[in-house]
Amino acid sequence: MPPVASTPDNARISGDVAPTRYGPALTLLASLFFMWGFITVINNTLLPHLRSVFELNYTQTTLIESVWFIAYFVASIPSAKLIEKIGYQKSLVIGLLVMAAGALGMMLAASLPSYGVTLAMLFVIASGITLLQVAANPYVAVVGKPETASSRLNLVQAMNSAGTMLAPLFGAWLILGRSKGGTSASGTVLTQAERLADAQSVILPYGLVAGVLVVLAVVIARFPLPAMGNATQRLAPEERARLSLWKHRNLVFGIPAIFIYLIAEIGVANLFVNFVSQPEIANLTNEQAGHYLTFLWGGMMIGRFAGSAIMQKFDAGHVLAVFSLGAFAVMLVTVFTTGPVAMWALILVGLFHSIMFPTIFTLGIKGLGPLTEEGSGLLIMAIAGGALVVVQGWLADAYGLQASFLLTAACELYVLFYALWGSKTTGQTSG
């Protein structure tokens, strides 16, 4: 990405009015987006692996995913408070170190092995990612020109999607490919010794992940990140008391927009393999269906690169409206058709979902000024909406898997409402 010059208001730091070059900083921050996307999607590999190692039922298995999203709900506001106290750069470093500690803890859980310790360490990793999300997303959105905030965040979020594409290959190679449960036919009963050996296959990959995270923490600690400028400068307590987050319509409607969007994204990703495996859709094995999941994540990456370029020329809210309409249309095709048409329609929703999170986020914090950290914390907390994918599971049990995607279609309509009306700014706050 070419360096982005700041506006005069953002450039005025300590009396220096010279434009700041943000390109190197955004390139470094893109690596953070890659890593947390990578680590998040490793969970898709861990679920079947841990189910085999610990002989889990489906409730215990889904609890793993729920713990991950509960961390967003629990850690978001404390993360925002921490950022207010120590700043963005130190918070990024702490977030990486917390993730590294969780990854090292996963090595401990594997050596025991312990399901309880595994859940605890996954919570630690997700809490570290939450801190990174609360710090990095608004940082990328605020530095540089305000009118290209959505473009910048979509660009670095594309690296997040690159991480989600590569993680399944990494997990399949270093976790499933090195375990008895991962290379055996479905239903194979493992001996105690085989399950212990399988548990230890997690040690190497998480050791590598921990090492990369520590290196990134050191690099960011030493990197001269540009200041965010006066727009988000914190206020004295008495000044802050006169301001209210709830006067900002774009934030008030943006929080449920993130929550509802996550229900859609996680529902599609979690039920994709089951859906396309059905005889009336593509009649594939789970392994074959898993290969097509790469196209879903790939579509999200392509869409974010394309969205970044499009938003350089067009209003972010209008682009979001077009993408939400596209997502609604392909979900209707998914529900009301069969065969390859339904499968590829579901794959296409990844393309239309691509820009939704970063664009909703940047529209949600627009005009918050010194309230940016708090608003960011609330938006990241809304990622907990992913835990409500259980609602779609209930609909699938009650009315059929294909019909359950009508919930996804309804979610797209709320995003359309947000793009056209809910995202309009009110009560902008200056620093």
C-alpha positions as CSV (number, residue, x, y, z in Angstrom):
1,M,0.0,0.0,0.0
2,P,1.4,3.4,-0.9
3,P,2.1,5.7,2.1
4,V,-1.0,7.7,3.1
5,A,-0.4,11.3,4.0
6,S,-2.4,12.6,7.0
7,T,-4.7,15.5,7.0
8,P,-3.3,18.7,8.6
9,D,-5.3,18.0,11.7
10,N,-3.9,14.5,12.1
11,A,-0.4,15.6,11.3
12,R,-0.3,18.3,14.0
13,I,1.6,16.4,16.7
14,S,3.9,18.2,19.1
15,G,3.9,21.2,16.8
16,D,5.0,19.2,13.7
17,V,2.7,19.9,10.8
18,A,4.6,17.8,8.2
19,P,2.6,14.9,6.7
20,T,3.3,11.5,8.3
21,R,4.1,8.4,6.2
22,Y,1.9,5.6,7.4
23,G,2.8,2.9,4.8
24,P,5.5,1.1,6.9
25,A,3.4,1.1,10.0
26,L,0.3,-0.3,8.2
27,T,2.5,-3.0,6.6
28,L,3.7,-4.0,10.0
29,L,0.1,-3.9,11.5
30,A,-1.1,-6.1,8.6
31,S,1.1,-8.9,10.0
32,L,-1.0,-8.7,13.2
33,F,-4.2,-9.1,11.3
34,F,-2.7,-12.1,9.5
35,M,-1.7,-13.7,12.8
36,W,-5.0,-13.4,14.6
37,G,-6.9,-14.6,11.5
38,F,-4.5,-17.5,11.3
39,I,-4.8,-18.5,15.0
40,T,-8.6,-18.1,15.0
41,V,-9.1,-20.5,12.1
42,I,-6.7,-23.1,13.6
43,N,-9.7,-23.7,15.8
44,N,-11.4,-25.3,12.8
45,T,-8.7,-27.9,12.9
46,L,-8.6,-28.2,16.6
47,L,-12.3,-29.0,17.0
48,P,-12.2,-32.5,15.3
49,H,-8.7,-33.1,16.8
50,L,-9.8,-32.4,20.4
51,R,-13.0,-34.3,19.9
52,S,-10.9,-37.4,19.1
53,V,-8.3,-36.8,21.8
54,F,-10.7,-36.2,24.7
55,E,-13.6,-38.3,23.4
56,L,-15.9,-35.2,23.6
57,N,-19.6,-35.1,22.9
58,Y,-21.0,-32.3,20.7
59,T,-21.9,-30.1,23.6
60,Q,-18.3,-30.3,24.9
61,T,-17.0,-29.7,21.4
62,T,-19.1,-26.6,20.7
63,L,-18.1,-25.2,24.1
64,I,-14.6,-24.8,22.7
65,E,-16.0,-22.3,20.1
66,S,-18.2,-20.6,22.7
67,V,-15.3,-20.0,25.0
68,W,-13.5,-18.3,22.2
69,F,-16.3,-15.8,21.6
70,I,-17.1,-15.3,25.3
71,A,-13.5,-13.9,25.6
72,Y,-14.5,-11.1,23.2
73,F,-17.4,-10.2,25.4
74,V,-15.4,-10.4,28.7
75,A,-12.1,-8.8,27.5
76,S,-13.3,-5.9,25.2
77,I,-14.1,-3.2,27.8
78,P,-11.0,-4.0,30.0
79,S,-9.0,-3.8,26.8
80,A,-10.4,-0.4,26.0
81,K,-9.6,0.8,29.5
82,L,-6.0,-0.5,29.2
83,I,-5.5,1.3,25.9
84,E,-6.7,4.6,27.5
85,K,-4.1,4.2,30.2
86,I,-1.0,3.0,28.3
87,G,-1.7,3.8,24.7
88,Y,-2.0,1.8,21.5
89,Q,1.6,0.7,20.9
90,K,2.1,-0.8,24.4
91,S,-1.3,-2.4,24.2
92,L,-0.4,-4.1,20.9
93,V,2.8,-5.5,22.5
94,I,0.8,-6.8,25.6
95,G,-1.8,-8.4,23.4
96,L,0.8,-10.3,21.4
97,L,2.5,-11.5,24.7
98,V,-0.8,-12.6,26.1
99,M,-1.4,-14.6,22.9
100,A,2.1,-16.1,23.2
101,A,1.4,-17.1,26.8
102,G,-1.8,-18.8,25.7
103,A,0.0,-20.7,22.9
104,L,2.7,-21.9,25.4
105,G,-0.2,-22.9,27.7
106,M,-1.6,-25.0,24.9
107,M,1.7,-26.9,24.8
108,L,1.2,-27.5,28.6
109,A,-2.4,-28.7,28.0
110,A,-1.2,-31.1,25.3
111,S,1.5,-32.6,27.4
112,L,-0.9,-33.3,30.4
113,P,-3.3,-33.7,28.4
114,S,-6.2,-31.7,29.9
115,Y,-9.5,-30.5,28.3
116,G,-10.0,-27.9,31.1
117,V,-6.5,-26.4,30.6
118,T,-7.1,-26.4,26.9
119,L,-10.3,-24.3,27.3
120,A,-8.5,-21.9,29.7
121,M,-5.6,-21.4,27.3
122,L,-7.9,-20.8,24.3
123,F,-9.6,-18.2,26.4
124,V,-6.3,-16.6,27.1
125,I,-5.4,-16.5,23.4
126,A,-8.7,-15.1,22.4
127,S,-8.4,-12.4,25.1
128,G,-5.0,-11.4,23.6
129,I,-6.6,-11.2,20.2
130,T,-9.4,-9.1,21.6
131,L,-6.8,-6.6,22.9
132,L,-5.2,-6.5,19.5
133,Q,-8.6,-6.0,17.8
134,V,-9.6,-3.1,20.1
135,A,-6.2,-1.4,19.5
136,A,-5.3,-2.2,15.9
137,N,-8.7,-1.7,14.2
138,P,-9.2,1.9,15.4
139,Y,-5.5,2.7,14.9
140,V,-5.7,1.7,11.2
141,A,-9.0,3.5,10.8
142,V,-7.9,6.8,12.4
143,V,-4.4,7.3,11.1
144,G,-4.4,8.9,7.6
145,K,-7.2,10.5,5.7
146,P,-10.7,10.0,7.3
147,E,-12.4,9.6,4.0
148,T,-10.2,6.5,3.2
149,A,-10.5,4.9,6.7
150,S,-12.7,2.0,5.4
151,S,-10.4,1.5,2.5
152,R,-7.3,1.1,4.8
153,L,-9.1,-1.2,7.2
154,N,-10.3,-3.4,4.4
155,L,-6.8,-3.6,3.0
156,V,-5.2,-4.8,6.2
157,Q,-8.3,-7.1,6.9
158,A,-7.5,-8.8,3.6
159,M,-4.3,-10.0,5.3
160,N,-6.5,-11.4,8.1
161,S,-8.3,-13.4,5.4
162,A,-5.0,-14.6,4.0
163,G,-4.3,-16.0,7.5
164,T,-7.7,-17.7,7.5
165,M,-6.9,-19.3,4.2
166,L,-3.5,-20.7,5.2
167,A,-4.4,-21.8,8.7
168,P,-6.3,-24.9,7.7
169,L,-3.4,-26.1,5.6
170,F,-1.0,-25.6,8.5
171,G,-3.3,-27.3,10.9
172,A,-4.0,-30.2,8.6
173,W,-0.2,-30.7,8.0
174,L,1.1,-30.2,11.6
175,I,-1.9,-31.3,13.7
176,L,-4.2,-33.7,11.8
177,G,-1.5,-35.1,9.5
178,R,0.7,-36.0,12.5
179,S,-2.1,-37.7,14.5
180,K,-3.7,-41.1,14.4
181,G,-7.2,-39.6,14.8
182,G,-6.6,-37.2,12.0
183,T,-5.4,-39.8,9.5
184,S,-7.8,-42.6,10.4
185,A,-11.3,-43.3,9.0
186,S,-14.3,-41.7,10.7
187,G,-15.4,-43.7,13.7
188,T,-12.0,-45.3,14.5
189,V,-11.6,-46.0,18.2
190,L,-8.2,-44.9,19.5
191,T,-6.3,-46.6,22.3
192,Q,-5.3,-44.5,25.4
193,A,-1.6,-44.5,24.1
194,E,-2.8,-43.2,20.7
195,R,-4.9,-40.5,22.2
196,L,-1.9,-39.3,24.3
197,A,0.3,-39.3,21.3
198,D,-2.3,-37.4,19.3
199,A,-2.6,-34.8,22.1
200,Q,1.1,-34.1,21.9
201,S,0.9,-33.4,18.1
202,V,-0.3,-29.9,19.1
203,I,3.0,-29.0,20.9
204,L,5.1,-28.2,17.8
205,P,2.6,-26.0,15.9
206,Y,1.8,-24.0,19.0
207,G,5.4,-23.7,19.9
208,L,6.0,-22.2,16.4
209,V,3.1,-19.8,16.8
210,A,4.4,-18.7,20.3
211,G,7.8,-17.9,18.8
212,V,6.4,-15.8,16.0
213,L,4.2,-13.9,18.4
214,V,7.1,-13.0,20.6
215,V,9.2,-11.8,17.7
216,L,6.3,-9.6,16.5
217,A,6.0,-8.2,20.0
218,V,9.7,-7.2,20.0
219,V,9.5,-5.7,16.6
220,I,6.4,-3.6,17.4
221,A,7.8,-2.5,20.7
222,R,10.8,-1.1,18.9
223,F,9.0,0.3,15.8
224,P,8.2,4.1,15.7
225,L,4.5,3.9,15.2
226,P,3.0,7.3,14.2
227,A,0.9,9.0,16.8
228,M,-2.9,9.1,16.1
229,G,-3.1,12.8,16.3
230,N,-5.5,15.2,18.1
231,A,-8.6,13.6,16.8
232,T,-8.6,10.9,19.5
233,Q,-6.8,12.7,22.2
234,R,-8.1,11.7,25.6
235,L,-9.9,14.2,27.8
236,A,-9.8,15.1,31.4
237,P,-12.4,13.2,33.5
238,E,-14.7,16.2,33.9
239,E,-14.6,16.9,30.2
240,R,-15.3,13.2,29.4
241,A,-18.3,13.2,31.7
242,R,-20.1,15.7,29.4
243,L,-19.8,13.4,26.4
244,S,-22.0,10.4,25.6
245,L,-21.3,7.5,23.3
246,W,-25.1,7.0,22.9
247,K,-25.5,10.3,21.1
248,H,-23.7,8.7,18.1
249,R,-26.2,6.9,15.9
250,N,-23.5,5.3,13.8
251,L,-22.2,3.6,17.0
252,V,-25.5,2.7,18.6
253,F,-26.7,0.9,15.4
254,G,-23.1,-0.3,14.6
255,I,-22.9,-2.5,17.7
256,P,-25.8,-4.7,16.8
257,A,-24.6,-4.6,13.1
258,I,-21.3,-6.3,14.2
259,F,-23.2,-8.7,16.5
260,I,-25.7,-9.7,13.8
261,Y,-23.1,-9.9,11.0
262,L,-21.0,-12.3,13.1
263,I,-24.0,-14.6,13.5
264,A,-24.1,-14.7,9.6
265,E,-20.4,-15.2,9.1
266,I,-19.8,-17.9,11.7
267,G,-23.0,-19.7,10.7
268,V,-21.9,-20.0,7.1
269,A,-18.4,-21.1,8.0
270,N,-19.4,-23.6,10.7
271,L,-22.3,-25.3,8.6
272,F,-20.7,-25.0,5.2
273,V,-19.2,-28.6,5.2
274,N,-22.4,-30.1,6.4
275,F,-24.5,-28.2,3.9
276,V,-22.5,-29.0,0.7
277,S,-22.0,-32.7,1.8
278,Q,-25.8,-33.3,1.5
279,P,-26.8,-35.5,-1.4
280,E,-29.2,-32.9,-2.9
281,I,-26.5,-30.2,-2.9
282,A,-23.0,-31.6,-3.9
283,N,-23.0,-35.1,-2.4
284,L,-19.4,-34.8,-1.2
285,T,-17.5,-36.4,1.6
286,N,-16.6,-34.0,4.5
287,E,-12.9,-34.0,3.4
288,Q,-13.9,-33.0,-0.2
289,A,-16.3,-30.4,1.1
290,G,-13.5,-29.0,3.3
291,H,-11.5,-28.2,0.2
292,Y,-14.3,-26.0,-1.1
293,L,-14.3,-24.1,2.2
294,T,-11.0,-22.6,1.0
295,F,-12.9,-20.9,-1.8
296,L,-15.2,-19.3,0.8
297,W,-12.3,-17.8,2.7
298,G,-10.5,-16.9,-0.5
299,G,-13.6,-14.9,-1.6
300,M,-13.4,-12.9,1.6
301,M,-9.7,-12.1,0.9
302,I,-10.4,-11.1,-2.7
303,G,-13.4,-9.0,-1.7
304,R,-11.4,-7.1,0.9
305,F,-8.6,-6.2,-1.6
306,A,-11.3,-5.2,-4.2
307,G,-13.3,-3.3,-1.5
308,S,-10.2,-1.3,-0.5
309,A,-9.7,-0.1,-4.0
310,I,-13.4,0.6,-4.6
311,M,-13.7,2.7,-1.4
312,Q,-10.9,5.0,-2.6
313,K,-13.5,6.3,-5.1
314,F,-16.9,5.5,-3.6
315,D,-18.7,6.2,-0.3
316,A,-18.1,3.3,2.1
317,G,-21.8,3.2,3.2
318,H,-23.0,2.9,-0.4
319,V,-20.4,0.1,-1.1
320,L,-21.6,-1.7,2.1
321,A,-25.2,-1.4,0.9
322,V,-24.4,-3.0,-2.5
323,F,-22.4,-5.9,-0.9
324,S,-25.2,-6.5,1.6
325,L,-27.8,-6.7,-1.2
326,G,-25.5,-9.2,-3.0
327,A,-25.2,-11.3,0.1
328,F,-29.0,-11.3,0.6
329,A,-29.5,-12.4,-3.0
330,V,-27.0,-15.3,-2.9
331,M,-28.4,-16.5,0.4
332,L,-31.9,-16.7,-1.2
333,V,-30.4,-18.8,-4.0
334,T,-28.7,-21.0,-1.4
335,V,-32.1,-21.6,0.3
336,F,-34.3,-22.1,-2.7
337,T,-32.1,-24.0,-5.1
338,T,-30.3,-27.3,-5.0
339,G,-27.2,-28.9,-6.5
340,P,-24.0,-27.0,-7.5
341,V,-25.9,-23.8,-7.9
342,A,-26.8,-23.8,-4.1
343,M,-23.2,-24.7,-3.2
344,W,-21.6,-22.0,-5.3
345,A,-24.1,-19.4,-4.0
346,L,-23.0,-20.2,-0.5
347,I,-19.4,-19.9,-1.5
348,L,-20.1,-16.5,-3.1
349,V,-21.4,-15.1,0.2
350,G,-17.8,-15.0,1.3
351,L,-17.1,-12.4,-1.3
352,F,-20.0,-10.3,-0.2
353,H,-19.3,-10.7,3.5
354,S,-15.7,-9.6,2.9
355,I,-16.0,-5.9,3.5
356,M,-18.7,-6.0,6.2
357,F,-16.8,-6.2,9.4
358,P,-14.1,-3.6,8.6
359,T,-16.6,-1.2,7.0
360,I,-19.1,-1.4,9.8
361,F,-16.3,-0.9,12.3
362,T,-14.9,2.2,10.6
363,L,-18.4,3.7,10.1
364,G,-19.2,2.8,13.7
365,I,-16.3,4.8,15.2
366,K,-16.5,7.7,12.8
367,G,-16.8,11.0,14.6
368,L,-16.2,9.6,18.1
369,G,-13.0,11.6,18.7
370,P,-11.7,11.1,22.2
371,L,-14.4,8.4,22.7
372,T,-12.8,6.2,20.0
373,E,-11.2,3.7,22.4
374,E,-14.5,3.1,24.3
375,G,-16.5,2.8,21.1
376,S,-14.0,0.4,19.7
377,G,-14.3,-1.7,22.8
378,L,-18.0,-2.0,22.4
379,L,-17.8,-2.9,18.7
380,I,-15.2,-5.6,19.4
381,M,-17.4,-6.9,22.3
382,A,-20.2,-7.4,19.7
383,I,-18.0,-10.1,18.0
384,A,-19.5,-12.3,20.8
385,G,-22.5,-12.5,18.4
386,G,-20.6,-15.4,16.8
387,A,-21.5,-17.5,19.9
388,L,-25.2,-17.2,18.9
389,V,-24.6,-19.5,15.9
390,V,-26.3,-22.0,18.1
391,V,-29.6,-20.3,17.1
392,Q,-29.0,-21.4,13.5
393,G,-28.1,-24.9,14.7
394,W,-31.5,-25.0,16.5
395,L,-33.3,-23.8,13.3
396,A,-31.4,-26.5,11.3
397,D,-32.6,-29.2,13.7
398,A,-36.2,-27.9,13.7
399,Y,-36.7,-26.9,10.1
400,G,-33.8,-28.3,8.1
401,L,-30.2,-27.1,7.4
402,Q,-31.0,-25.4,4.1
403,A,-34.0,-23.4,5.5
404,S,-31.8,-22.3,8.5
405,F,-29.9,-20.0,6.1
406,L,-32.9,-17.8,6.0
407,L,-31.5,-16.5,9.3
408,T,-28.3,-15.5,7.4
409,A,-30.4,-13.7,4.8
410,A,-32.2,-11.7,7.6
411,C,-28.8,-10.7,9.0
412,E,-27.9,-9.3,5.6
413,L,-31.0,-7.1,5.6
414,Y,-29.9,-5.5,9.0
415,V,-26.5,-4.7,7.5
416,L,-28.3,-3.1,4.5
417,F,-30.4,-1.0,7.0
418,Y,-27.2,0.1,8.7
419,A,-25.5,1.0,5.5
420,L,-28.3,3.2,4.3
421,W,-29.5,4.8,7.5
422,G,-27.9,3.5,10.8
423,S,-24.4,4.5,9.8
424,K,-25.2,8.2,9.4
425,T,-23.2,10.2,11.9
426,T,-24.8,12.3,14.6
427,G,-23.2,14.3,17.5
428,Q,-19.6,14.2,16.2
429,T,-17.1,14.8,19.0
430,S,-13.9,16.8,18.5
431,G,-10.9,16.3,20.6
